[in-house]
Structures are given as structure tokens and as C-alpha cells.
Amino acid sequence: MRLHRWAAALPLVALSTLLVSAEEKTLNYPATKKVEVVDEYHGVKVADPYRWLEDDVRKSKDVADWVEAENKVTNSFLEAIPQREPIRKRITDLWNYEKISAPSKHGKLYFFSKNNGLQNQSVLFVQNSLDGEPRLLLDPNTWSKDGTIALSGTAISDDAKYLAYGKAEAGSDWNTWHVLDVATGKPLSDELKWVKFSGASWAKDNSGFYYSRFPEPKKDAAFQALNENQALYFHKLGTPQSEDKLIHATPEHPRWTIGGGVTEDDRFLVISIGDGTTSRKVRVAYQDFKDVNEGIKDLIPNHDNKFSFLGNDGTTFYFQTDFNAPKYQVIAIDTKNPDKKNWKTIIPEAAETLDGVDLTGDRFICSYLKDAKTVVKVHDMKGAFIREVALPGIGTAAGFGGKRTDTETFYTFTSFTTPPSVYKYDIPTGKSALLRQPKVQFDPSEYVVEQKFYASKDGTKVPMFLAHKKGLKLDGTNPTLLYGYGGFNISLTPGFSISRLQWMEMGGVLAVANLRGGGEYGDAWHRAGTKTKKQNVFDDFIGAAEFLIAEKYTSKKKIAIQGGSNGGLLVGACLTQRPDLFGACLPAVGVMDMLRFQKFTAGRFWTDDYGSSDNSEDFLALNKYSPYHNLKPGTEYPPTLVTTADTDDRVVPGHSFKFAARLQECQKGPNPTLIRIETKAGHGAGKPTSKAIEEVADQWAFLVKTLNFTPTIPK
């Protein structure tokens, strides 16, 4: 039951209060309208006074005016920080290095992306050999003047004749797909709209490709309405989208997700059907092209486990799965004898979490996580161990894709102090050769990376990476940035980041905590941070901060917490639960209203991790930690810079808008409570380099001011 009575308690925006008084050093925030909206959940009435801020900023003048007013307050505060411009100049210099992806081989051609340094978007190239002259295929920087249209996905036909590719505008999850003739570089007439959360898979004869799409949304609902009724289609090259053939749909289950791809031998179409949450539990169906009269058959007819298709030998399908293996294993299922009793284990569950598997060169190349660090092992087709891939250090390796007939594959290796370096791996010999190594203006020998373990509130041992300059004094004075995520089975492994490098260069300590809810230790670790157990994630993060303070890396006034998306929720929840513990908070694109997230765009996919307020037990847990609902008037909250974007259609910006408005209302004392709202940007993917640099510079300037330290900034 919902009780609505819209009544403005205050004018929408008091524009006369937008200026920061330099003399008084106080902030005057816009006076934000409150409305009388009360929702009833399982007998409990919950107020939502800033409901109007959920309205789409593109459609609502009131919300657009509020955004403009808040940005003016934030900008005036940031502009008064003298280190802001030097920080921006330095990160621009650091960012200006050549970035090249690992190549992928299709037919006889190699494809890779490259960014010269400060290009807003990376550019796609093709070459005839690894040492051949690269030829430009797609330059997204020419698609818009401000770089806000990004290349969002590619699918190359087996013979490398055609390239299907997606475009995303202003950071939206919606993609429009097109086709390019690789030899001539000329675009074809094909245009596919309303594609989201989908790749493409070409038919062997290049007649077209399979892809998934949603129905066209109702007018003005594209960026907020729930995404339902995804279906799998076949697009015949050269025909309009209206003629695409529907392959598989589940109208009786509108929230299920559907994706499909053609096997390497071109015999089967394999279809994965998700249960509509991010659990990745899937049903699996298939179509045998040799027996088309049989149609689509179920192979795994339930959503009990996770199955990731790896490849096939005839009717034998290989999967990575958590079936009877919480840390995952590789199994074989014969489609002619699909009963569970006939399933065969190829590579059994190990002590470490099996993070990913590639079937390349007739080898299972298995990437494991050992305390959140990559270990790669190679097995033959029968599962026998062959060798471990010798990596250049402790960090993260990713790649290893290719065909069954390939003798070479490629991977990147990175760590907190190692920019992504590209290696060629010879499958028969097991030898790695460095192909490309970026040159960044810093000396990695000046930094140290270590891993610590600390006890959470319930005694659980949690790992945390620490990176900083050598010679660090443990005197409690070091500005420290604690980063976390803790959700959706996503693991935080060591990775290079220019912004983090600058933070360490300025004299800061970087801490990355591997919280429960992630995938570092398999399904049990993930589940221990979901639904009614979500509080474990916040306890782990709070425990990380307390550990850093107790060990004198930092102190309460010198520690900042940061996270984005689910990590934004993490920061918001910890901010409300322990406002005394942190010197500053940086929640980005966060899920802040835990009672209504499932009502917008992709929010329904998150219910496996969060639960839903529609369920009484879940509601009780959600209501206890929902950041927006747990802010208390008259509380001194840490300095906070909320960041979001006006066209985010993953976590709609209303989450951050409502949270920031409520935080400003509840804040006691002078600590700044600001929101920075990027324009023509989304959840993060495809963000132009120029916008990314400006955002990082603003965040670091905010921390320099609020943590009160003097940064080291080379000229």
C-alpha cells in the first residue's frame, strides 16, 4: 500500500544561497523541496521526502534546476582549493601514455585497441601479422565532438570479413549495433537498436549473427523503466531489424535473461537463460543445426547452479560450474546422455577459487585466485595438469582466449605498480614473451605492495592489499584511501590505475579490502555477504579501517573511504553506521535507496545479492542499512563528496540525488556535504578521458582539503 500526498514544504531551489562565503568558510546549500510521501512495507510506514528527485533529469525542469544548483555549490568549493589545478595538470601528464590491449586473432588477422594517451576513446586497429602495419578500423573519437559516444562491444566473424560493433551514447547501457566490412573499412546499412547486456555471435557462413535485445521502451521511459522480456534474435545481414528472426523468448518469465552463441564447430547454438538476478544461475538449452527439425532442447532445465559454456567436442559440452563445487570445477555433459549421473568431472574443485577458464589450443587454461592473486594452470582435454603459467609477479593476469586450433594466445598482466603489459603465450611450449609494455612517468621501485590479513567483527579473516611509497612511517599521520566493493561475486585483484598511482605519489596509502560478498574465496564467501547477511560486508570494511588505524598507518581524521556502484552503497552504509570513524567519504554512483532499487532499469538483477523490500524478511534487513533511510538529523557526518552522472541508467542518479539531499539536511556542523553530477555520462563505462581526469582531480582535491595534508605534486 502506498500513501502519496505531494506537498512542497520549501521552494525547489533557493538560488540566492549558491555561493560559498570565503570569509566564513561555510557552505550554503540549495534549499531542497520536501514532499509528503509515505510507503507502507509489511505494516511499516517509511517516509520518502525526496521522492521527486527520482524524476528523470532530462524530463524534469525541477530536477534539472536542482542539479545545476548543487553543481554550482560543489564547483565553488572545489575551485577554492589551490591544489586542484596542479593535481589536474599532474594527472593529465601521468595519463598521457600509450595504452594497447592484448590482440585477438580472427582468421589470419589480429585486432587490438589503442589509445595514444589522452584520446577520449580508444581506437580499434587491425593488422596482418603481429609486426605488421596497423590499419585503423574504428575511431570512436570521430563519433562526437566531446567523446561521449563509445565503442561498447565487438564481434568479429570467424574469417574476419565482418565486424559487428555496438555504440553507447553518454554512458548509457543501451547499445546500437552496426556492421563494418573489415577489408574496405566501409560500414554496412545494418542498424540494431534496444540492445543491452548482449554481445553478438556470427553464423559460420556470415549470413548474420545472433544477439539479444529488449522490446522498445515506451516513450520517455528508456532510461528508468525496468528492463524486461529480453529475447534472442537472429539478424540476417543486409536486412532491417524489423525482419530479425525471433529464436527464443520466455514471455511467461519476463524477467529472465537470454543469450546465445554458435559453437566453434558451427554445429550448435547454445542458449543461456538467466533467472533475472545477478546470481548467474542459468538454465542451458541448445539447438543442433544437424537436426533442425528437433528445435531447441533443454540441457539444464533449472536455475540451481552456475554454468559457463567453454566449448564442445561433438555432442560433449564442457562447462565451468559450481555444481557440487562451491569453488568451481570443469565438467563434461554429453547431450545424448544428459542425466546428471552421466556428468563427468574433468578438472575437479581445487583449494583456490577457479575464477575463469578458456578452452584454447586444445587446452583448458584455468585462472585461479589464491588470496585474490592470479595463478594460471594449464590442463589437457582429459583434465590432466600440464604446467603453471609463469607470471612476472604477484598481480592479475587476464586473456588467454582463442580457437581450439590456435597454438598461441595472449594475456595481460598488471599489478598496483605494473601497468597492463601484453604477453604472447606459446601453448605447446608454455613460454611467455613480452609484446608490449607501456611507459608511464613513474618509477615502480619507489613503491611497495603488501598483503595483510585482519579480523572482522565476527572473527572472519579478511585480506587487504596495501600500496604506498617505500619508507612509510607508521605514525598515524598518513592520508589513506580505503577502497572496497563486496558484492555480486566480483573479486578485487591487484590492478594498475593512474589515479591510484597519483594518490600514492602525493604521499597517500592505498588500501584495497577483499570483503565478503566478493568472489575471492568462492560461493560461500559471496553468499556470506548477501541478503540478510549483507551487514557482514559493512563490518568487514569498518574492520579494515579500524585495523589501519590500530596499526598506525593512519588515523580517523586521515582516512577516506571510496567505492562505486555496489561500493557506493558500501560507503553510504558505513558512513551512516560509523560517522565517527572516517575523515572523508567518496561514494560514487551508489545504490542508496535499498527499498526501491528494484523498480528501475537493471535494478531487478540485483535482488539475488540484496533481496527485495517486497519480501518481509529482506525488508527488515534492507531497512536497517539503507543509506538514504538511515541518515539521522543532527549528526556530524564526515566530509562527503557524492559523485554520479545525469544519464546513468544502471544505478539511476535519483539514488545519489536523494541521499545527498537528505545528508545535507541531517548534517550537523561545518563538514562539507557535496554532490558532483557529471553531465552526458553514465555509470562509468565509456566515460571520455577528459571527464575521467576532471573527476579524479576533483576527488583528490577534496581529500587534500578535508584530510588536511600537503600533497607531493611534481612539476
Summary of the structure (lengths in Angstrom):
residues: 715
radius of gyration: 25.6
end to end distance: 60.6
largest distance: 80.4
contacts: 2480
relative contact order: 0.11
helix: 22%
strand: 34%
